[in-house]
Amino acid sequence: MHGKRVYNGRPGAIHLGVDMKAGYKIERFHFERWLELWRKNINDQFCGEHADRAIALAENLAVNFLRNMTMNKR
């Protein structure tokens, strides 16, 4: 949030594994709900450039995760 990048995990791979174990049931509405909660939480606690950047990053992550998960289901 404050210009520091400290996360080095592989969230995409984790989400693919969770979806696979759940029988490929994670759908767009799950990401939409997550984004709704994320935006509210960020906007309740922060404002300005950092908040905007955090929301934009989350939106990009959701789009990419969903795309990759959709491709993985084929």
Order of alpha helices (4+ residues) and beta strands (2+ residues): alpha-alpha-alpha
